[in-house]
Amino acid sequence: GRYCLFDEQFADVEYEALSPDQFVREIASASYIVTDSFHCAVFSILMNKQFVVLKRNEDSGIGSTNSRLSDLLHMFGLQDRIVADEAEAVAILALPIDYGRIGNELEKRRADSIAWLLHGLSCEKGRKVTK
């Protein structure tokens, strides 16, 4: 973790502790999102929000969430949403996200996940699981 003065230029309100429902409500009501949070990025995608992700920590540093954020964004072709400075953030926020395409990919991944779960649940009772 390092302090980024850059972050202060975007927040309308500084949040220190929100309940889960407040967190989701704030994302739902936002015009656009600037975040360094994996969960905020997930909800931004689910709620079809314009957003960018600030690269916060070193890629391999303790507490770094860059890899899972990168994986999430890559999954939906949104890797250009990771920004390093204000000019880049403003430019990327001006570009619309194709949520029709992303919705199709999300539905495919949901269907795959449900199929995987149903297959796992349909295994014989009492069957020993080996590692």
C-alpha positions in Angstrom: 0.0 0.0 0.0 1.0 3.5 -0.8 -0.8 6.7 -0.6 -1.9 8.1 -4.0 -2.7 11.8 -4.1 -4.2 11.0 -7.6 -7.1 9.2 -5.9 -8.3 12.3 -4.1 -9.1 14.1 -7.4 -12.0 11.7 -8.2 -14.0 11.0 -5.0 -17.1 13.1 -4.4 -17.4 11.5 -1.0 -14.7 9.7 1.1 -15.9 6.4 2.4 -14.3 4.7 5.3 -16.7 2.0 6.3 -19.9 1.1 4.4 -22.3 -1.8 5.1 -22.7 -4.2 2.2 -26.0 -2.7 1.2 -24.6 0.8 1.4 -21.7 -0.2 -0.8 -23.9 -1.7 -3.5 -26.3 1.2 -3.3 -23.5 3.7 -3.8 -22.3 1.9 -6.9 -25.9 1.6 -8.3 -26.5 5.3 -7.9 -23.1 6.4 -9.4 -22.7 8.0 -12.8 -19.3 6.5 -13.1 -16.9 4.6 -10.9 -13.1 5.2 -10.2 -11.9 2.3 -8.0 -9.1 0.1 -6.9 -11.4 -2.5 -5.4 -12.0 -5.9 -7.0 -15.5 -6.1 -5.6 -16.4 -2.6 -6.8 -15.2 -3.5 -10.3 -17.4 -6.7 -10.2 -20.5 -4.7 -9.2 -19.6 -2.0 -11.7 -19.7 -4.7 -14.4 -22.9 -6.3 -13.1 -24.6 -2.9 -12.9 -23.4 -1.8 -16.4 -21.5 1.2 -15.0 -18.8 3.3 -16.7 -15.7 2.7 -14.7 -11.9 2.6 -14.5 -9.6 0.8 -12.1 -6.6 2.5 -10.5 -3.5 0.4 -10.4 -2.8 0.7 -6.7 0.0 -1.5 -5.6 3.0 -3.3 -7.1 1.8 -6.4 -9.0 3.6 -8.8 -6.6 3.4 -6.8 -3.4 1.7 -8.0 -0.3 -2.0 -7.0 -0.4 -1.9 -6.4 -4.2 -5.1 -7.1 -5.9 -3.8 -6.3 -9.4 -3.8 -9.9 -10.6 -7.4 -10.7 -9.8 -8.5 -7.3 -11.1 -6.5 -7.9 -14.3 -8.0 -11.4 -14.7 -11.5 -10.0 -14.2 -11.1 -7.3 -16.7 -9.4 -9.5 -19.2 -12.3 -12.0 -18.9 -14.6 -9.4 -20.3 -12.1 -7.6 -22.7 -11.9 -4.6 -20.4 -8.2 -4.6 -19.7 -7.9 -1.1 -21.0 -9.9 0.1 -18.0 -6.8 -0.1 -15.7 -5.3 3.4 -15.5 -2.2 4.9 -14.0 -2.9 8.6 -14.1 -5.7 11.3 -14.2 -5.5 12.0 -18.0 -5.8 8.3 -18.8 -8.7 7.9 -16.4 -10.6 10.8 -17.9 -10.0 9.5 -21.5 -11.0 6.0 -20.7 -14.2 7.0 -18.8 -15.3 8.9 -22.0 -15.2 5.6 -23.9 -18.5 3.6 -23.7 -18.4 0.0 -22.6 -20.3 -2.5 -24.8 -22.4 -4.1 -22.1 -24.4 -6.1 -24.7 -21.2 -8.0 -25.5 -20.3 -8.3 -21.9 -23.8 -9.5 -20.9 -23.5 -12.3 -23.5 -20.2 -13.4 -22.0 -21.5 -13.1 -18.5 -24.5 -15.3 -19.3 -22.2 -17.9 -20.9 -20.0 -18.0 -17.8 -23.1 -18.2 -15.6 -24.4 -21.2 -17.6 -21.0 -22.9 -17.4 -20.9 -22.4 -13.7 -24.4 -23.7 -13.1 -23.6 -26.8 -15.3 -20.4 -27.4 -13.3 -22.3 -27.2 -10.0 -25.1 -29.4 -11.1 -22.6 -32.0 -12.3 -20.9 -31.9 -9.0 -24.1 -32.2 -7.1 -25.3 -35.2 -9.2 -22.3 -37.3 -8.3 -23.1 -40.6 -6.4 -23.8 -40.2 -2.7 -21.1 -41.6 -0.5 -18.5 -41.4 -3.3 -15.1 -40.7 -1.8 -13.4 -37.5 -3.1 -9.7 -37.9 -3.7 -7.3 -35.1 -4.2 
